[in-house]
Amino acid sequence: MDLGVQGKVAVITGGDSGMGLATAKILAAEGAKIALIDKTQADLDQAIAEVSKIGKAMGVSADLTQLDQVQRAQQTILDHYGEVHILVNAAGITGATKPFLELTDEDWWETLNVDLMIAVRVCRAFIPAMQAAGWGRIVLFASEDAVQPYPDEMPYCAAKAGVMNLTKNLSKAFAKDGILVNSVSPAYIATPMTDAMMEQRAQEKDISFDQAIETFLDQKRPHLELHRRGKAQEVAAVVAFLCSQLSSFIVGSNYRVDGGSVATM
């Protein structure tokens, strides 16, 4: 299937692993030129090497919680490619997981700064280039947590609800410029982030990694009907579609890729 992104420039944050990297590979295979942004240079270099086997790719190491580094990444990418058409914001953290009364202001601010404000910063940085091109696609990563409460993940839930609201507002503000903004809401995908969660769970409960996954599914995600972790590629396929010409009548929508994990309509 031709996604119609040949020659488009796609910026992907959180692009050195997981769903960001999987998305980069699909878009590169469709002829898009890829710019990856992430913090760790060694991991970024490995990701660039992988994507470069498929298509054109470059990368910028940046801490996107720092405005000056966002601006530097923006300039580096524009200097290299000259334009930007697609933005996928996959950068994120789990953040503090504690009972509400144990959460500090710092716990809240750290999670909000990464999981909501990075989306704000990178959209502000790259939307002008899409306006200049007269065509754009933005896909922001929300989560099942945006609409389904988990009392031990409140900062993350609040941040991802903010991402969904940001998506809808941006879609209203920039559709007139040919920029279509949507979000995806994954649930319990096999990524380095959930690997770390399961490793911690296994250690705390003195069980194996596989047992940690199984008990987490039983106890914490009882509505995940497929009863397994999703694959990064399964999310990336939806993201790539939303980045494509084929999604030309989809604006301000949220796509759940959650195995049925959200219990409500």
C-alpha positions, 0 to 999 in steps of 0.5 A: 500500500502506497502511503503517499509520503515519498520524499516527506520529512518525518521528525520522530521524538523518542525515536531510538527504540520502541514505537518511535523506532518502529514508526521510523522504519515503516515511514523510511520504507515508504520513502520518507526522510527520517529525523530521529530525536532522543537523549542517549547518543549511543542508542540514537546512533544504533537506531540511525544505523538501523533506519539507514539500512531502509532509507534516509535517516539522520538524528539529533541528540537532545533533551526535549525538556530543555527549550534551547535543545528543542530549538537546536534540534529544530535548526539542525533538522531544517539545516539538513533537510530544509523542510519538515512535513511529519511530526511523531511525538513518541517521547515519554516516561512512566513517571512516579508511581505512588499512592496519591498522598505520597506524590510530591510536586516534583513527581507531578512536574517531572511527569508533566514536563516530559509527557505533556510539555515535550509535545507542546514544545516540539509542536511549537517548533515544527508547525511553522515548517508545515505551514510553510509547506502547506501540508502536515501530519502530527501524531501525538502519543497519548495512552489508554491512561488518558481515559481509564484511571489507574490510581497508582499512575496519576501523573501519567494519566493526567499528562496523557489526558492533556495530550488528548486535549492538546491534540483536539485543540491543535487540530482545530487551530491548524487544519486550515493550514493543511496540518492534520493532528491526531493521537494514538493511545497504546496500552501495555506495549512491549517497549523498554519502558514497560520492560523496566516496569516488569523488571521492577515488578519481578524484583519486588514480588520475587518472581520471573519477568514472564510471571511479572507480565502474566500477573500484571495482565491478570491484576492490572489490565483485566480488560486487555482482551488479547491477554498479551503485550502489544508489539511496537510494530502494531502501534507503528502501523496505525501511526504511519497510516495517520502520517499518510495521504490516506488519512486525509479526512481524519482530524482531531481523532484518537486511535486506541491500539490497546488490545481492548484494554479500555473498558468503556466506549 
